[in-house]
Amino acid sequence: MENKNNINNEIEATLNSLDNIGRAEVSPYFYTRLEGRLQQRKLSIFDSFLQQLLNRPALAVSMLTVFLVLNIIAIKGVSSANNASLTKSASPLQNFATEYNMNTTSVYNNSGR
């Protein structure tokens, strides 16, 4: 029983010691320094990634190859879409004029009269 009273007294003493505690004060420019450290850490992570990439030429070449293939696929997709719209026109001359924005309206009738 005395052990239980001793524990209760210690709990009360601990809770009473917390009554006089105030809010923690932050030193000036703490957040600015913290953000600077985070930015520096972020840059160092990026730099270490680049170093690892450059230390493994096979990985760098394979990534560049994938990037190049994806760009070629994208360019072919765009050019095929442009070619599809151009082939709907009536003649190669009209395709040329459309591609270079040289469409003009003619006042003459080309029907042969």
C-alpha positions in Angstrom: 0.0 0.0 0.0 2.8 2.3 0.8 4.4 1.6 -2.6 1.1 2.7 -4.2 1.1 6.0 -2.2 4.8 6.5 -3.1 3.9 6.1 -6.8 1.0 8.5 -6.5 3.2 11.1 -4.8 5.8 10.8 -7.5 3.1 11.2 -10.2 1.7 14.3 -8.4 5.2 15.8 -8.1 5.8 15.2 -11.8 2.5 16.8 -12.7 3.2 19.8 -10.4 6.6 20.3 -12.0 4.9 20.7 -15.4 2.7 23.5 -14.1 5.5 26.1 -14.3 6.7 25.2 -17.7 6.3 27.9 -20.4 6.2 27.8 -24.1 9.5 27.0 -25.8 11.2 29.9 -27.5 12.7 29.6 -30.9 15.9 31.5 -31.7 15.8 34.2 -34.3 16.0 33.1 -37.9 15.5 29.5 -37.0 13.1 28.8 -39.8 15.4 30.5 -42.4 18.4 28.4 -41.3 16.2 25.3 -41.3 15.0 26.0 -44.9 18.6 26.7 -46.0 19.7 23.3 -44.6 16.9 21.5 -46.3 17.7 23.2 -49.6 21.3 22.2 -49.2 20.4 18.7 -48.4 18.0 18.5 -51.4 20.8 19.7 -53.7 23.3 17.3 -52.2 20.8 14.4 -52.8 20.5 15.5 -56.4 24.2 15.9 -56.8 24.8 12.4 -55.4 22.2 11.0 -57.8 24.1 12.6 -60.7 27.4 11.3 -59.4 26.0 7.8 -59.2 24.6 8.1 -62.7 27.9 9.3 -64.1 29.8 6.6 -62.3 27.8 4.0 -64.1 28.1 4.8 -67.8 25.9 1.8 -68.8 23.0 3.2 -66.7 23.5 6.7 -68.2 23.6 5.5 -71.8 20.5 3.3 -71.2 18.6 6.2 -69.7 19.6 8.5 -72.6 18.6 5.8 -75.1 15.2 5.5 -73.5 14.7 9.2 -73.6 15.8 9.4 -77.2 13.4 6.6 -78.2 10.5 8.3 -76.4 11.3 11.6 -78.2 11.4 9.8 -81.6 8.0 8.1 -80.9 6.5 11.5 -79.9 7.9 13.3 -83.0 6.6 10.5 -85.3 3.2 10.7 -83.7 3.0 14.4 -84.3 4.3 14.2 -87.8 1.9 11.4 -88.7 -1.0 13.5 -87.4 0.1 16.4 -89.5 0.5 14.1 -92.6 -3.0 12.7 -92.1 -4.5 16.1 -92.1 -2.5 17.1 -95.2 -3.5 14.0 -97.2 -7.1 14.9 -97.0 -6.5 17.9 -99.3 -7.1 17.6 -103.0 -3.6 18.0 -104.5 0.1 18.1 -103.6 0.2 21.8 -104.5 -2.6 22.5 -102.0 -0.8 20.4 -99.4 2.3 22.6 -99.9 0.3 25.8 -99.7 -1.4 24.6 -96.5 1.8 23.6 -94.9 3.5 27.0 -95.5 0.4 29.1 -94.9 0.2 30.2 -98.5 -3.5 29.7 -99.0 -5.0 32.4 -101.1 -8.3 32.8 -102.7 -8.4 33.3 -106.4 -10.8 35.6 -108.3 -10.3 33.6 -111.5 -12.3 30.6 -112.5 -10.1 27.7 -113.5 -12.9 25.8 -115.2 -11.6 26.5 -118.7 -14.0 29.1 -120.1 
